[in-house]
Amino acid sequence: MILKFTFPLEDSVKETLESENEKTVVVSIVGKSDFRSFGSKGGPADETCDRQVFTTSRPPKVPSKSLVLIEGYHDKANKIMFLHLRSPFDSSHFAEIVEQEDDDSKSFQELLSECRAQQAKAMLFLLTISHIVILSSPSPRFETQYLQLFRTLDQIRQKAHPLIADQLHKMPGVSADWTAQQRMCTPRLLFYFQSNQLDANKDLKKLEHSMEDQIYRQLRRCRIITNSTTLSLFAIPPNQEFVFIEDQDLNVLDKTQQAVNRALRFCLGDCAEKTDNSDLLPRNVHRFKEFLLEHVNTAFGKGFDDSLGRHTNTAHFEIPPLSVWAEASSAIYKVLLGEETNSKQRQVLSLLSSSFNVSIRFSEARCKKVLPMAFAAYQEGLPTHYTKAYHEGRLAFANSVFLQHARGPSCSKYIADLKQMCDEHWHDGRQMCEVLSLSGNPCTQPLHLNVEGEEPCETALSKSDPLSTMPHSSGVRYVSTCNCGRKQGPREDPFVLRIANCEFYAALAVDCCSSLHSLTFPVFEPSIDDFKAARVAVDEQPRKDSFRAVQEQKLSLGGTLSEMEDATRFKQRDGFSDQSLLLQMDDLCLDPGKEKGLLRQASTTEYLPGMLHTASPAGLLPQFPSWSLVCLGPSSVYSHNHGLTDQAGFLPGSAYLLPWDVTVRFEPSEMGKKCEAKWTSIGAGGVNIPVSPNQQRKFGGNVNKRKTKVGKDHIEFALKIFIGVEYECPRGHRFMLSSPDKMLKASGAGIVKETGAKIVSNDMPLYCLCPCNKNSKPLLAQLMRIHVVTPKAPVYVTLNPKVQPAPDPCPVFVSGLNEPLVLTQSAYWILRLPFVYMAEQNLYRMPKETVPLNYGRLLAGCYSIIPEASTF
């Protein structure tokens, strides 16, 4: 029966060993192996047993907790118990450990120290229960790192002596000398090198003897071996060879070639035993089997006594029965490699582990010293409360200070401790509110509860400690202008949409423009006390049932919205120039009682939580207006020679409006022929045609002085309208644009050469660079007002503002009226646009950096002209 087993021993293995109760020499194989050998160092056992014992292409699974595996094989023929150690010293096994390591918090140094500690425990165990220990190495050189390992194992062996003696004292069959020495004998250490790396012509024996001398001198110099083997960790035979070097590199051969070589050696050995013809065997056969059996035979003979000197005591040596050895080895395994059950065992094993993590202990000590220094660097110059970004910046600085002085694998652990200390310091009453304003600036107040109407701070709501209630404040102040543009005042950075677009301008209007004529925009009018905000789903596409659907029906001109936009874009039509506008007779003769489409009644119980835009649900209105339209007075208020003299904050040379020359042509259609009686020719080709006084007043007094042409089927005359698009930066600087990409700049004499054609026919940018700060960081200005001076003529100028503050899929914001804003004749009107654009669930802030001109825009088609039907 072939007996193979692993430690710890199972009960079935113990029973088998007890049944074979015979004396056996225990030989352990430790050391290192090449990556190609799959963690096997069993070449000596395979050759001695003439079969593959521990060498296999499928190595056994090593427990991930212990990191080591001790295999056993009982060779009955030679009465040898082979023990084979698979450990992290084997290259292939160590690669598997690193690959399977899932704990990212464990550094490589910590993993390596743990592997070394488990390796040391296993080697100490085998040195305690073995007669012979073979130290295997893939290359023919003695690694000096073993010297430190041997010295550490010798110290731990002496510390663990009481623990092992207590276990052996209780066992029957264990002699008193064995209990006193905690081992059967002082084991012999043999060195096995798997390759020679020498030329075939060189003497291998000479190399082995040279290696023996070197190894012996180093072991004696480090006092690992002494004259008395009783006190040593292991012994070196003084009169026998203890170094064996293979005559060929076994690591270079593949598995098939190694098997063939072993078969040849086995066959040659059998032939030598069955025949007297010595020619069949090669001379000077160099085999490890003979090398090992020489020491085994010595063990079965007189035993090992490798002490030197005259006054040394005789070393203890015994070969116990297998049953006794099995019980003793199981008890010693529990002490050295089992679970820690008492404080003494824990103390001894922790001492062993600490002996192999010198770099970790140094790193721990260094990091503990540097940690207070790094924390002090974090605390230096801190304000009373600060934002998360500032906290993270100070934490990064503290980490840099820590890493500058700390060393070793413990850095990551103490960096986590530093982060925890800094986080606790920040959370201890130093957190800032950090709720962003509508402009994107964080609240600089300490962590607090919000007042009604403001956005709450989630961090404050999650706090169990009582907090004060106060309004948000970012500490940022802007300079803004009132609705009419005549007064400027400071404003706090808004956190509420109502304050940003309505209440601030209402407060300025009290002392300025409250007496001016203004237009009332539609807002929510509740019919109950418990009204609430409507729940609106995100929808970027406009709805056909919206209140703006009426714009797609016939307006007061009788055409569709698209036709109106085509007209206002000054498309060439019927041979007229780009500065002409065609109005048909249908536009004049609409029936006032004609139904213009059904309008849905606005809700009086739910309001729109935001501003009106093209994707807003039908029947919902906002609580407050975000737009403002005021009339400054008659058109004579503005003088084109002097510009805007009563407007504050304008940059020099930009306080002028642009003239927009429009040629209006009235042309009756088939429907309009019924109303031809109302028409009166107003002069053509220099011919004066008498008109009524009422018509003269409607056309501006002296009709003959106006550039008017009368044809058979149409009337055509020219108008001059003054318009301006005003931009305002956060510092209160105001200026006009003459085109989408050019600022209006009048000459020194106040002469404006540009016209308003480019403004009317193009999309105007919502944001552009302010020229007030050319040397430092660029500052953006926002389109805030549209200036219109209407002519004294039988037409009305209309405004239909549509603003898209961001690229698609941003919705288009509108004023909320069902029809374009109709401006009275011969008057100066100013349309103030919203300061902030916010939909139901999205806020579109003013960009902090420079953006393309088409990022946000006022859509073309804002300006239009309609006739006054009552005139004709």
CORRAKA-V590447 format. One line per field, one symbol per residue. phi: phi as a letter, one per 40 degrees, with the letter a starting at -180 (. if undefined). psi: psi as a letter, one per 40 degrees, with the letter a starting at -180 (. if undefined). A space follows every 10 residues. Layout:
# CORRAKA-V590447
phi = ???
psi = ???
This chain:
# CORRAKA-V590447
phi = .cbbabcccc cccccccccc cbcaccbbbb hbbccccfgc bcddcccccf acbbcacbcc ccdcccgbab cbabccccfb bcbbbbaccc dccccccccc cbcccccccc cccccccccc ccccccccbb cbbbccacbc accccccccc cccccccccc dccccccccc ccgccccccc cfacacccbb bbbcabfbcc cccccccccc cccccccccc ccfcbbcccc cccabbccbb cbbbbccacc cccccccccc cccccccccc ccccbccccc cccfcbbcdc cccccccccc ccgbaccbhc bcccccaabc cccccccccc ccccccbccc bacccccccc cccccbbccc cccccccccc dccccccccc gcccaacccc cccccccccc ccccbcagcc cccccccccc ccccccccgb ccdgcccccg cccccddacc ccgccccccc ccccccbcba ccacgcbbbb bcccgcbbac bcccbbcccc bbcccccccc bbbccccbbc ccbcbcbbcc cacccbccac cccccccccc cccccccgbc cccccccccg ccafgcccbb bbbccdccbc cccccbhcbc cccbbbbcci bcacbcccgb bccacbbabb bcicccccbc cbgccbbcgc cdgbcbcbcb cbcbbcbcbc ccccbccccb cbhafgccbc bcdccccccg gccccccbbb bcbabbabbb bbbabbbbcc cgcbabbcad baccbccccg cbccbccccc cbcbccbacc ccbccbccbc bbcbabcbbc ccacbbcbbb cbbbcacdcc cbcbchccbd cccccfabbb bccccbbacc bbbbccccbc bccccbaccc gcbabbcccc cb
psi = hhhiiiiihi dddddddddf gihihhhiha aiiideefeh feddddddef ihdehiegii hhhdddeihh iihhgddefh hhhhhhieeh ddddddddde hehdehiddd dddddddddd ddddddddei dhhhhiheig ihheeddddd ddddddddde ddddddddde hiehiddddd eeidihihhi hhheidfiid eihddddddd dddddddddd defdiadhed eidiihhdei hehhhieihd ddiidddddd dddddddddd dddeieheed hiifhgiddd ddddddddde beahgeiiid eiihihhihi iddddddddd ddddddeaih didddddddd ddddeefddd dddddddddd ddddddddeh fiidiiiddd dddddddddd dddddiiaee dddddddddd ddddddegee iidehhieee hiheiihiii iheihihddd dehdihiihi iiheehiihi iadeeehiii iihiehdddd ecdddddded ecfdeihihh ihihhieidf iiiihhihhe hiideieedd deahaeeeii dddddddeef ihhfeiiefi hhhiddedfi hdehheihhh hiiedhihga ihieeiiieh iidiieihhi heaieedhhe deahdehiei iheefiihhh hhhhhhhiad dedeeddeih ifhifehhhi iiddddddef bhddeighhh adeihhiiih hhihhhihie eehiiiieid fhihhiidef hhdiiedddd eihhidhihh edgddahihi iihdihhhhi igifihhihg hhhheiiifh ihiideidii hhhiifihih hhiidihhad ehhgihidih iidediihii ediihiihde d.
